[in-house]
Amino acid sequence: MTSKQLDAEEKRLLDLLPKGMDRPRPLRELVKLTGWSSRKVRATINRLIVLHHQPIGATYKQPHNGYFIITNDTERNIALAPLTSQIKQMTERANAITNATLEES
């Protein structure tokens, strides 16, 4: 994992993420540790993933929800499952709107 192109904020957040999903770090904890808004934390995580190709995953199962650095294929598949489900639901919703009959006014 290279951190050459990361800015100071990205590096700071990346350093707060645990390796592996045994103890993921919840969003609220990242907000407390950084002093940032939850929106800024999520946006920074998104940049780390999309722009810098960092393998960051999230798990949403209580009580072990939070963000982590993916270390193996099992963790990768767990992190991908909710994203895949969300894509499917959004595609179904877009298709329903596309095919909906509109009232003429």
Biopython code that builds the backbone (N, CA, C, O; Angstrom):
import numpy as np
from Bio.PDB.StructureBuilder import StructureBuilder

atoms = [
    (1, "MET", "N", (0.849, -1.175, 0.000)),
    (1, "MET", "CA", (0.000, 0.000, 0.000)),
    (1, "MET", "C", (0.896, 1.239, 0.000)),
    (1, "MET", "O", (1.701, 1.429, 0.912)),
    (2, "THR", "N", (0.756, 2.055, -0.998)),
    (2, "THR", "CA", (1.591, 3.246, -1.088)),
    (2, "THR", "C", (0.830, 4.474, -0.591)),
    (2, "THR", "O", (-0.375, 4.600, -0.809)),
    (3, "SER", "N", (1.537, 5.363, 0.067)),
    (3, "SER", "CA", (0.886, 6.585, 0.527)),
    (3, "SER", "C", (1.585, 7.807, -0.053)),
    (3, "SER", "O", (1.473, 8.904, 0.496)),
    (4, "LYS", "N", (2.311, 7.626, -1.168)),
    (4, "LYS", "CA", (3.055, 8.730, -1.785)),
    (4, "LYS", "C", (2.160, 9.897, -2.201)),
    (4, "LYS", "O", (2.478, 11.052, -1.921)),
    (5, "GLN", "N", (1.040, 9.599, -2.869)),
    (5, "GLN", "CA", (0.197, 10.674, -3.392)),
    (5, "GLN", "C", (-0.818, 11.184, -2.383)),
    (5, "GLN", "O", (-1.529, 12.148, -2.663)),
    (6, "LEU", "N", (-0.899, 10.566, -1.229)),
    (6, "LEU", "CA", (-1.921, 10.957, -0.262)),
    (6, "LEU", "C", (-1.609, 12.305, 0.372)),
    (6, "LEU", "O", (-0.460, 12.595, 0.704)),
    (7, "ASP", "N", (-2.648, 13.131, 0.537)),
    (7, "ASP", "CA", (-2.434, 14.377, 1.273)),
    (7, "ASP", "C", (-2.450, 14.056, 2.773)),
    (7, "ASP", "O", (-2.709, 12.918, 3.163)),
    (8, "ALA", "N", (-2.177, 15.047, 3.596)),
    (8, "ALA", "CA", (-2.036, 14.835, 5.045)),
    (8, "ALA", "C", (-3.330, 14.288, 5.661)),
    (8, "ALA", "O", (-3.278, 13.418, 6.531)),
    (9, "GLU", "N", (-4.476, 14.784, 5.223)),
    (9, "GLU", "CA", (-5.747, 14.319, 5.775)),
    (9, "GLU", "C", (-6.020, 12.870, 5.386)),
    (9, "GLU", "O", (-6.464, 12.071, 6.210)),
    (10, "GLU", "N", (-5.750, 12.539, 4.125)),
    (10, "GLU", "CA", (-5.959, 11.171, 3.671)),
    (10, "GLU", "C", (-5.050, 10.201, 4.432)),
    (10, "GLU", "O", (-5.481, 9.124, 4.846)),
    (11, "LYS", "N", (-3.801, 10.596, 4.607)),
    (11, "LYS", "CA", (-2.854, 9.747, 5.333)),
    (11, "LYS", "C", (-3.306, 9.578, 6.781)),
    (11, "LYS", "O", (-3.254, 8.478, 7.331)),
    (12, "ARG", "N", (-3.746, 10.667, 7.389)),
    (12, "ARG", "CA", (-4.206, 10.620, 8.780)),
    (12, "ARG", "C", (-5.362, 9.635, 8.939)),
    (12, "ARG", "O", (-5.367, 8.814, 9.857)),
    (13, "LEU", "N", (-6.335, 9.723, 8.040)),
    (13, "LEU", "CA", (-7.486, 8.830, 8.132)),
    (13, "LEU", "C", (-7.074, 7.382, 7.864)),
    (13, "LEU", "O", (-7.505, 6.472, 8.574)),
    (14, "LEU", "N", (-6.262, 7.172, 6.866)),
    (14, "LEU", "CA", (-5.814, 5.820, 6.542)),
    (14, "LEU", "C", (-5.091, 5.191, 7.738)),
    (14, "LEU", "O", (-5.263, 4.005, 8.021)),
    (15, "ASP", "N", (-4.292, 5.986, 8.427)),
    (15, "ASP", "CA", (-3.564, 5.488, 9.600)),
    (15, "ASP", "C", (-4.495, 5.092, 10.749)),
    (15, "ASP", "O", (-4.106, 4.314, 11.620)),
    (16, "LEU", "N", (-5.717, 5.621, 10.756)),
    (16, "LEU", "CA", (-6.682, 5.300, 11.816)),
    (16, "LEU", "C", (-7.457, 4.006, 11.548)),
    (16, "LEU", "O", (-8.142, 3.491, 12.432)),
    (17, "LEU", "N", (-7.342, 3.490, 10.327)),
    (17, "LEU", "CA", (-8.114, 2.299, 9.971)),
    (17, "LEU", "C", (-7.344, 1.033, 10.331)),
    (17, "LEU", "O", (-6.165, 0.904, 10.001)),
    (18, "PRO", "N", (-8.012, 0.100, 11.007)),
    (18, "PRO", "CA", (-7.345, -1.156, 11.368)),
    (18, "PRO", "C", (-7.176, -2.059, 10.155)),
    (18, "PRO", "O", (-7.983, -2.025, 9.226)),
    (19, "LYS", "N", (-6.122, -2.863, 10.171)),
    (19, "LYS", "CA", (-5.923, -3.860, 9.130)),
    (19, "LYS", "C", (-6.759, -5.082, 9.499)),
    (19, "LYS", "O", (-6.629, -5.632, 10.592)),
    (20, "GLY", "N", (-7.611, -5.492, 8.577)),
    (20, "GLY", "CA", (-8.492, -6.620, 8.830)),
    (20, "GLY", "C", (-9.789, -6.179, 9.471)),
    (20, "GLY", "O", (-9.888, -5.079, 10.014)),
    (21, "MET", "N", (-10.780, -7.049, 9.402)),
    (21, "MET", "CA", (-12.113, -6.671, 9.861)),
    (21, "MET", "C", (-12.451, -7.177, 11.255)),
    (21, "MET", "O", (-13.612, -7.133, 11.662)),
    (22, "ASP", "N", (-11.459, -7.655, 11.989)),
    (22, "ASP", "CA", (-11.742, -8.154, 13.334)),
    (22, "ASP", "C", (-12.280, -7.065, 14.253)),
    (22, "ASP", "O", (-13.167, -7.310, 15.069)),
    (23, "ARG", "N", (-11.729, -5.852, 14.110)),
    (23, "ARG", "CA", (-12.181, -4.727, 14.941)),
    (23, "ARG", "C", (-12.327, -3.483, 14.075)),
    (23, "ARG", "O", (-11.520, -2.559, 14.176)),
    (24, "PRO", "N", (-13.355, -3.451, 13.222)),
    (24, "PRO", "CA", (-13.526, -2.280, 12.353)),
    (24, "PRO", "C", (-13.770, -1.025, 13.178)),
    (24, "PRO", "O", (-14.295, -1.093, 14.289)),
    (25, "ARG", "N", (-13.390, 0.112, 12.632)),
    (25, "ARG", "CA", (-13.538, 1.382, 13.348)),
    (25, "ARG", "C", (-14.808, 2.081, 12.873)),
    (25, "ARG", "O", (-14.909, 2.444, 11.701)),
    (26, "PRO", "N", (-15.779, 2.274, 13.766)),
    (26, "PRO", "CA", (-17.051, 2.905, 13.385)),
    (26, "PRO", "C", (-16.877, 4.366, 12.943)),
    (26, "PRO", "O", (-15.941, 5.049, 13.358)),
    (27, "LEU", "N", (-17.795, 4.820, 12.101)),
    (27, "LEU", "CA", (-17.777, 6.192, 11.609)),
    (27, "LEU", "C", (-17.760, 7.183, 12.765)),
    (27, "LEU", "O", (-16.992, 8.145, 12.736)),
    (28, "ARG", "N", (-18.587, 6.968, 13.780)),
    (28, "ARG", "CA", (-18.650, 7.924, 14.895)),
    (28, "ARG", "C", (-17.297, 8.041, 15.602)),
    (28, "ARG", "O", (-16.937, 9.115, 16.084)),
    (29, "GLU", "N", (-16.559, 6.948, 15.662)),
    (29, "GLU", "CA", (-15.234, 6.988, 16.283)),
    (29, "GLU", "C", (-14.245, 7.757, 15.403)),
    (29, "GLU", "O", (-13.416, 8.513, 15.910)),
    (30, "LEU", "N", (-14.335, 7.564, 14.089)),
    (30, "LEU", "CA", (-13.469, 8.311, 13.165)),
    (30, "LEU", "C", (-13.774, 9.810, 13.238)),
    (30, "LEU", "O", (-12.868, 10.637, 13.145)),
    (31, "VAL", "N", (-15.049, 10.153, 13.406)),
    (31, "VAL", "CA", (-15.454, 11.561, 13.555)),
    (31, "VAL", "C", (-14.817, 12.144, 14.821)),
    (31, "VAL", "O", (-14.276, 13.249, 14.797)),
    (32, "LYS", "N", (-14.885, 11.394, 15.925)),
    (32, "LYS", "CA", (-14.295, 11.873, 17.184)),
    (32, "LYS", "C", (-12.789, 12.021, 17.074)),
    (32, "LYS", "O", (-12.229, 13.021, 17.525)),
    (33, "LEU", "N", (-12.124, 11.033, 16.477)),
    (33, "LEU", "CA", (-10.666, 11.041, 16.405)),
    (33, "LEU", "C", (-10.123, 12.133, 15.483)),
    (33, "LEU", "O", (-9.057, 12.693, 15.741)),
    (34, "THR", "N", (-10.858, 12.437, 14.408)),
    (34, "THR", "CA", (-10.385, 13.439, 13.452)),
    (34, "THR", "C", (-10.911, 14.838, 13.756)),
    (34, "THR", "O", (-10.269, 15.828, 13.407)),
    (35, "GLY", "N", (-12.074, 14.929, 14.406)),
    (35, "GLY", "CA", (-12.713, 16.223, 14.606)),
    (35, "GLY", "C", (-13.449, 16.696, 13.369)),
    (35, "GLY", "O", (-13.888, 17.845, 13.308)),
    (36, "TRP", "N", (-13.588, 15.817, 12.376)),
    (36, "TRP", "CA", (-14.260, 16.147, 11.120)),
    (36, "TRP", "C", (-15.740, 15.781, 11.211)),
    (36, "TRP", "O", (-16.171, 15.085, 12.130)),
    (37, "SER", "N", (-16.501, 16.265, 10.241)),
    (37, "SER", "CA", (-17.903, 15.857, 10.129)),
    (37, "SER", "C", (-17.946, 14.444, 9.547)),
    (37, "SER", "O", (-16.985, 13.986, 8.929)),
    (38, "SER", "N", (-19.072, 13.763, 9.752)),
    (38, "SER", "CA", (-19.197, 12.424, 9.176)),
    (38, "SER", "C", (-19.142, 12.498, 7.646)),
    (38, "SER", "O", (-18.644, 11.580, 6.994)),
    (39, "ARG", "N", (-19.649, 13.577, 7.087)),
    (39, "ARG", "CA", (-19.602, 13.758, 5.632)),
    (39, "ARG", "C", (-18.163, 13.838, 5.139)),
    (39, "ARG", "O", (-17.822, 13.244, 4.116)),
    (40, "LYS", "N", (-17.318, 14.572, 5.863)),
    (40, "LYS", "CA", (-15.913, 14.703, 5.456)),
    (40, "LYS", "C", (-15.182, 13.367, 5.590)),
    (40, "LYS", "O", (-14.372, 13.016, 4.731)),
    (41, "VAL", "N", (-15.460, 12.620, 6.663)),
    (41, "VAL", "CA", (-14.831, 11.309, 6.838)),
    (41, "VAL", "C", (-15.221, 10.395, 5.674)),
    (41, "VAL", "O", (-14.357, 9.759, 5.070)),
    (42, "ARG", "N", (-16.517, 10.327, 5.357)),
    (42, "ARG", "CA", (-16.974, 9.461, 4.262)),
    (42, "ARG", "C", (-16.395, 9.902, 2.923)),
    (42, "ARG", "O", (-16.031, 9.059, 2.103)),
    (43, "ALA", "N", (-16.305, 11.202, 2.691)),
    (43, "ALA", "CA", (-15.739, 11.711, 1.434)),
    (43, "ALA", "C", (-14.251, 11.364, 1.326)),
    (43, "ALA", "O", (-13.762, 11.026, 0.248)),
    (44, "THR", "N", (-13.544, 11.451, 2.442)),
    (44, "THR", "CA", (-12.118, 11.123, 2.441)),
    (44, "THR", "C", (-11.922, 9.627, 2.203)),
    (44, "THR", "O", (-11.017, 9.230, 1.467)),
    (45, "ILE", "N", (-12.754, 8.804, 2.814)),
    (45, "ILE", "CA", (-12.682, 7.360, 2.570)),
    (45, "ILE", "C", (-12.964, 7.070, 1.099)),
    (45, "ILE", "O", (-12.293, 6.239, 0.487)),
    (46, "ASN", "N", (-13.943, 7.746, 0.539)),
    (46, "ASN", "CA", (-14.259, 7.556, -0.877)),
    (46, "ASN", "C", (-13.054, 7.920, -1.756)),
    (46, "ASN", "O", (-12.734, 7.189, -2.694)),
    (47, "ARG", "N", (-12.389, 9.037, -1.463)),
    (47, "ARG", "CA", (-11.186, 9.416, -2.226)),
    (47, "ARG", "C", (-10.093, 8.368, -2.088)),
    (47, "ARG", "O", (-9.438, 8.010, -3.067)),
    (48, "LEU", "N", (-9.903, 7.883, -0.880)),
    (48, "LEU", "CA", (-8.877, 6.857, -0.662)),
    (48, "LEU", "C", (-9.146, 5.615, -1.511)),
    (48, "LEU", "O", (-8.218, 5.011, -2.048)),
    (49, "ILE", "N", (-10.416, 5.239, -1.627)),
    (49, "ILE", "CA", (-10.777, 4.053, -2.402)),
    (49, "ILE", "C", (-10.709, 4.335, -3.906)),
    (49, "ILE", "O", (-10.043, 3.611, -4.647)),
    (50, "VAL", "N", (-11.395, 5.383, -4.349)),
    (50, "VAL", "CA", (-11.562, 5.625, -5.781)),
    (50, "VAL", "C", (-10.316, 6.234, -6.428)),
    (50, "VAL", "O", (-9.904, 5.797, -7.502)),
    (51, "LEU", "N", (-9.719, 7.226, -5.791)),
    (51, "LEU", "CA", (-8.555, 7.902, -6.393)),
    (51, "LEU", "C", (-7.230, 7.201, -6.098)),
    (51, "LEU", "O", (-6.341, 7.155, -6.948)),
    (52, "HIS", "N", (-7.108, 6.659, -4.892)),
    (52, "HIS", "CA", (-5.829, 6.094, -4.475)),
    (52, "HIS", "C", (-5.832, 4.569, -4.416)),
    (52, "HIS", "O", (-4.826, 3.959, -4.055)),
    (53, "HIS", "N", (-6.958, 3.956, -4.769)),
    (53, "HIS", "CA", (-7.067, 2.496, -4.861)),
    (53, "HIS", "C", (-6.694, 1.783, -3.565)),
    (53, "HIS", "O", (-6.093, 0.709, -3.588)),
    (54, "GLN", "N", (-7.055, 2.390, -2.438)),
    (54, "GLN", "CA", (-6.810, 1.767, -1.144)),
    (54, "GLN", "C", (-7.911, 0.733, -0.881)),
    (54, "GLN", "O", (-9.084, 1.024, -1.114)),
    (55, "PRO", "N", (-7.563, -0.458, -0.406)),
    (55, "PRO", "CA", (-8.565, -1.516, -0.188)),
    (55, "PRO", "C", (-9.299, -1.344, 1.146)),
    (55, "PRO", "O", (-9.067, -2.084, 2.102)),
    (56, "ILE", "N", (-10.182, -0.357, 1.185)),
    (56, "ILE", "CA", (-10.929, -0.067, 2.405)),
    (56, "ILE", "C", (-12.321, -0.654, 2.272)),
    (56, "ILE", "O", (-13.018, -0.427, 1.283)),
    (57, "GLY", "N", (-12.711, -1.410, 3.280)),
    (57, "GLY", "CA", (-14.036, -2.003, 3.295)),
    (57, "GLY", "C", (-14.814, -1.511, 4.492)),
    (57, "GLY", "O", (-14.281, -0.839, 5.375)),
    (58, "ALA", "N", (-16.082, -1.858, 4.502)),
    (58, "ALA", "CA", (-16.937, -1.514, 5.639)),
    (58, "ALA", "C", (-17.842, -2.695, 5.907)),
    (58, "ALA", "O", (-18.235, -3.425, 4.997)),
    (59, "THR", "N", (-18.158, -2.862, 7.155)),
    (59, "THR", "CA", (-19.143, -3.857, 7.544)),
    (59, "THR", "C", (-20.218, -3.141, 8.347)),
    (59, "THR", "O", (-19.927, -2.240, 9.133)),
    (60, "TYR", "N", (-21.453, -3.549, 8.142)),
    (60, "TYR", "CA", (-22.581, -2.831, 8.734)),
    (60, "TYR", "C", (-23.305, -3.661, 9.776)),
    (60, "TYR", "O", (-24.369, -3.264, 10.251)),
    (61, "LYS", "N", (-22.740, -4.817, 10.143)),
    (61, "LYS", "CA", (-23.384, -5.686, 11.130)),
    (61, "LYS", "C", (-23.011, -5.243, 12.532)),
    (61, "LYS", "O", (-21.835, -5.188, 12.892)),
    (62, "GLN", "N", (-24.041, -4.925, 13.323)),
    (62, "GLN", "CA", (-23.818, -4.541, 14.714)),
    (62, "GLN", "C", (-23.422, -5.786, 15.501)),
    (62, "GLN", "O", (-23.905, -6.862, 15.150)),
    (63, "PRO", "N", (-22.601, -5.730, 16.514)),
    (63, "PRO", "CA", (-21.980, -4.518, 17.044)),
    (63, "PRO", "C", (-20.633, -4.224, 16.400)),
    (63, "PRO", "O", (-19.962, -3.272, 16.796)),
    (64, "HIS", "N", (-20.221, -5.027, 15.411)),
    (64, "HIS", "CA", (-18.896, -4.843, 14.805)),
    (64, "HIS", "C", (-18.989, -4.134, 13.466)),
    (64, "HIS", "O", (-18.504, -4.640, 12.454)),
    (65, "ASN", "N", (-19.610, -2.968, 13.459)),
    (65, "ASN", "CA", (-19.711, -2.197, 12.224)),
    (65, "ASN", "C", (-18.562, -1.208, 12.158)),
    (65, "ASN", "O", (-18.029, -0.794, 13.187)),
    (66, "GLY", "N", (-18.183, -0.830, 10.947)),
    (66, "GLY", "CA", (-17.137, 0.162, 10.792)),
    (66, "GLY", "C", (-16.277, -0.099, 9.578)),
    (66, "GLY", "O", (-16.542, -0.995, 8.776)),
    (67, "TYR", "N", (-15.242, 0.708, 9.466)),
    (67, "TYR", "CA", (-14.328, 0.660, 8.327)),
    (67, "TYR", "C", (-13.048, -0.074, 8.703)),
    (67, "TYR", "O", (-12.628, -0.078, 9.860)),
    (68, "PHE", "N", (-12.436, -0.696, 7.692)),
    (68, "PHE", "CA", (-11.204, -1.453, 7.908)),
    (68, "PHE", "C", (-10.436, -1.558, 6.597)),
    (68, "PHE", "O", (-10.990, -1.310, 5.527)),
    (69, "ILE", "N", (-9.176, -1.921, 6.681)),
    (69, "ILE", "CA", (-8.370, -2.177, 5.492)),
    (69, "ILE", "C", (-8.502, -3.655, 5.156)),
    (69, "ILE", "O", (-8.194, -4.519, 5.977)),
    (70, "ILE", "N", (-8.958, -3.933, 3.954)),
    (70, "ILE", "CA", (-9.172, -5.307, 3.497)),
    (70, "ILE", "C", (-7.820, -6.006, 3.357)),
    (70, "ILE", "O", (-6.895, -5.478, 2.739)),
    (71, "THR", "N", (-7.720, -7.207, 3.944)),
    (71, "THR", "CA", (-6.445, -7.935, 3.910)),
    (71, "THR", "C", (-6.519, -9.273, 3.183)),
    (71, "THR", "O", (-5.487, -9.898, 2.942)),
    (72, "ASN", "N", (-7.742, -9.731, 2.823)),
    (72, "ASN", "CA", (-7.843, -11.008, 2.116)),
    (72, "ASN", "C", (-9.144, -11.055, 1.311)),
    (72, "ASN", "O", (-9.982, -10.158, 1.406)),
    (73, "ASP", "N", (-9.293, -12.108, 0.524)),
    (73, "ASP", "CA", (-10.467, -12.204, -0.353)),
    (73, "ASP", "C", (-11.777, -12.370, 0.411)),
    (73, "ASP", "O", (-12.817, -11.902, -0.052)),
    (74, "THR", "N", (-11.748, -13.014, 1.549)),
    (74, "THR", "CA", (-12.969, -13.152, 2.354)),
    (74, "THR", "C", (-13.464, -11.781, 2.790)),
    (74, "THR", "O", (-14.651, -11.474, 2.678)),
    (75, "GLU", "N", (-12.541, -10.956, 3.289)),
    (75, "GLU", "CA", (-12.913, -9.591, 3.694)),
    (75, "GLU", "C", (-13.373, -8.773, 2.491)),
    (75, "GLU", "O", (-14.305, -7.978, 2.601)),
    (76, "ARG", "N", (-12.730, -8.964, 1.357)),
    (76, "ARG", "CA", (-13.130, -8.253, 0.143)),
    (76, "ARG", "C", (-14.574, -8.596, -0.209)),
    (76, "ARG", "O", (-15.368, -7.707, -0.514)),
    (77, "ASN", "N", (-14.918, -9.899, -0.168)),
    (77, "ASN", "CA", (-16.277, -10.327, -0.507)),
    (77, "ASN", "C", (-17.303, -9.800, 0.488)),
    (77, "ASN", "O", (-18.412, -9.437, 0.096)),
    (78, "ILE", "N", (-16.951, -9.755, 1.757)),
    (78, "ILE", "CA", (-17.853, -9.209, 2.775)),
    (78, "ILE", "C", (-18.087, -7.719, 2.528)),
    (78, "ILE", "O", (-19.211, -7.235, 2.662)),
    (79, "ALA", "N", (-17.025, -6.991, 2.166)),
    (79, "ALA", "CA", (-17.145, -5.552, 1.896)),
    (79, "ALA", "C", (-17.938, -5.287, 0.612)),
    (79, "ALA", "O", (-18.640, -4.280, 0.512)),
    (80, "LEU", "N", (-17.826, -6.188, -0.368)),
    (80, "LEU", "CA", (-18.523, -5.988, -1.639)),
    (80, "LEU", "C", (-20.015, -6.318, -1.565)),
    (80, "LEU", "O", (-20.802, -5.757, -2.327)),
    (81, "ALA", "N", (-20.416, -7.217, -0.665)),
    (81, "ALA", "CA", (-21.811, -7.675, -0.616)),
    (81, "ALA", "C", (-22.821, -6.540, -0.483)),
    (81, "ALA", "O", (-23.766, -6.492, -1.271)),
    (82, "PRO", "N", (-22.669, -5.612, 0.485)),
    (82, "PRO", "CA", (-23.677, -4.546, 0.577)),
    (82, "PRO", "C", (-23.631, -3.592, -0.619)),
    (82, "PRO", "O", (-24.663, -3.036, -0.998)),
    (83, "LEU", "N", (-22.467, -3.395, -1.213)),
    (83, "LEU", "CA", (-22.374, -2.525, -2.392)),
    (83, "LEU", "C", (-23.114, -3.147, -3.564)),
    (83, "LEU", "O", (-23.845, -2.464, -4.282)),
    (84, "THR", "N", (-22.921, -4.447, -3.754)),
    (84, "THR", "CA", (-23.593, -5.163, -4.834)),
    (84, "THR", "C", (-25.104, -5.126, -4.642)),
    (84, "THR", "O", (-25.852, -4.935, -5.601)),
    (85, "SER", "N", (-25.550, -5.309, -3.403)),
    (85, "SER", "CA", (-26.973, -5.261, -3.097)),
    (85, "SER", "C", (-27.544, -3.869, -3.371)),
    (85, "SER", "O", (-28.634, -3.736, -3.927)),
    (86, "GLN", "N", (-26.806, -2.845, -2.981)),
    (86, "GLN", "CA", (-27.267, -1.464, -3.200)),
    (86, "GLN", "C", (-27.355, -1.160, -4.697)),
    (86, "GLN", "O", (-28.303, -0.511, -5.140)),
    (87, "ILE", "N", (-26.385, -1.617, -5.472)),
    (87, "ILE", "CA", (-26.411, -1.408, -6.929)),
    (87, "ILE", "C", (-27.666, -2.058, -7.517)),
    (87, "ILE", "O", (-28.351, -1.462, -8.348)),
    (88, "LYS", "N", (-27.957, -3.277, -7.080)),
    (88, "LYS", "CA", (-29.137, -4.000, -7.577)),
    (88, "LYS", "C", (-30.416, -3.237, -7.247)),
    (88, "LYS", "O", (-31.285, -3.068, -8.104)),
    (89, "GLN", "N", (-30.528, -2.773, -5.990)),
    (89, "GLN", "CA", (-31.731, -2.035, -5.587)),
    (89, "GLN", "C", (-31.865, -0.731, -6.358)),
    (89, "GLN", "O", (-32.968, -0.365, -6.761)),
    (90, "MET", "N", (-30.762, -0.027, -6.570)),
    (90, "MET", "CA", (-30.820, 1.248, -7.299)),
    (90, "MET", "C", (-31.168, 1.016, -8.771)),
    (90, "MET", "O", (-31.890, 1.812, -9.370)),
    (91, "THR", "N", (-30.661, -0.061, -9.349)),
    (91, "THR", "CA", (-30.988, -0.391, -10.738)),
    (91, "THR", "C", (-32.469, -0.709, -10.868)),
    (91, "THR", "O", (-33.119, -0.264, -11.815)),
    (92, "GLU", "N", (-33.013, -1.482, -9.919)),
    (92, "GLU", "CA", (-34.442, -1.799, -9.938)),
    (92, "GLU", "C", (-35.277, -0.523, -9.818)),
    (92, "GLU", "O", (-36.282, -0.365, -10.512)),
    (93, "ARG", "N", (-34.862, 0.373, -8.947)),
    (93, "ARG", "CA", (-35.594, 1.634, -8.761)),
    (93, "ARG", "C", (-35.534, 2.493, -10.028)),
    (93, "ARG", "O", (-36.543, 3.061, -10.445)),
    (94, "ALA", "N", (-34.344, 2.586, -10.638)),
    (94, "ALA", "CA", (-34.193, 3.369, -11.875)),
    (94, "ALA", "C", (-35.054, 2.775, -12.993)),
    (94, "ALA", "O", (-35.688, 3.510, -13.750)),
    (95, "ASN", "N", (-35.073, 1.455, -13.091)),
    (95, "ASN", "CA", (-35.896, 0.807, -14.109)),
    (95, "ASN", "C", (-37.384, 1.066, -13.867)),
    (95, "ASN", "O", (-38.132, 1.307, -14.814)),
    (96, "ALA", "N", (-37.816, 1.018, -12.606)),
    (96, "ALA", "CA", (-39.219, 1.273, -12.305)),
    (96, "ALA", "C", (-39.605, 2.701, -12.676)),
    (96, "ALA", "O", (-40.684, 2.929, -13.221)),
    (97, "ILE", "N", (-38.736, 3.660, -12.387)),
    (97, "ILE", "CA", (-39.024, 5.062, -12.749)),
    (97, "ILE", "C", (-39.036, 5.230, -14.256)),
    (97, "ILE", "O", (-39.898, 5.915, -14.807)),
    (98, "THR", "N", (-38.080, 4.602, -14.917)),
    (98, "THR", "CA", (-38.006, 4.682, -16.387)),
    (98, "THR", "C", (-39.274, 4.149, -17.033)),
    (98, "THR", "O", (-39.759, 4.715, -18.013)),
    (99, "ASN", "N", (-39.812, 3.065, -16.490)),
    (99, "ASN", "CA", (-40.964, 2.392, -17.090)),
    (99, "ASN", "C", (-42.309, 2.832, -16.528)),
    (99, "ASN", "O", (-43.348, 2.324, -16.952)),
    (100, "ALA", "N", (-42.310, 3.765, -15.583)),
    (100, "ALA", "CA", (-43.564, 4.219, -14.985)),
    (100, "ALA", "C", (-44.406, 4.989, -15.992)),
    (100, "ALA", "O", (-43.882, 5.738, -16.817)),
    (101, "THR", "N", (-45.695, 4.797, -15.914)),
    (101, "THR", "CA", (-46.629, 5.522, -16.766)),
    (101, "THR", "C", (-46.813, 6.914, -16.179)),
    (101, "THR", "O", (-47.109, 7.052, -14.992)),
    (102, "LEU", "N", (-46.643, 7.927, -16.984)),
    (102, "LEU", "CA", (-46.764, 9.306, -16.514)),
    (102, "LEU", "C", (-48.158, 9.833, -16.801)),
    (102, "LEU", "O", (-48.760, 9.532, -17.832)),
    (103, "GLU", "N", (-48.661, 10.634, -15.853)),
    (103, "GLU", "CA", (-49.958, 11.272, -16.063)),
    (103, "GLU", "C", (-49.777, 12.479, -16.962)),
    (103, "GLU", "O", (-48.832, 13.252, -16.807)),
    (104, "GLU", "N", (-50.674, 12.626, -17.883)),
    (104, "GLU", "CA", (-50.656, 13.807, -18.750)),
    (104, "GLU", "C", (-51.403, 14.925, -18.041)),
    (104, "GLU", "O", (-52.501, 14.707, -17.530)),
    (105, "SER", "N", (-50.813, 16.139, -18.002)),
    (105, "SER", "CA", (-51.532, 17.232, -17.335)),
    (105, "SER", "C", (-52.117, 18.189, -18.328)),
    (105, "SER", "O", (-52.755, 19.168, -17.940)),
]
sb = StructureBuilder()
sb.init_structure("model")
sb.init_model(0)
sb.init_chain("A")
sb.init_seg("    ")
for serial, (resi, resn, name, xyz) in enumerate(atoms, 1):
    if name == "N":
        sb.init_residue(resn, " ", resi, " ")
    sb.init_atom(name, np.array(xyz, "f"), 0.0, 1.0, " ", f" {name:<3s}", serial, name[0])
structure = sb.get_structure()
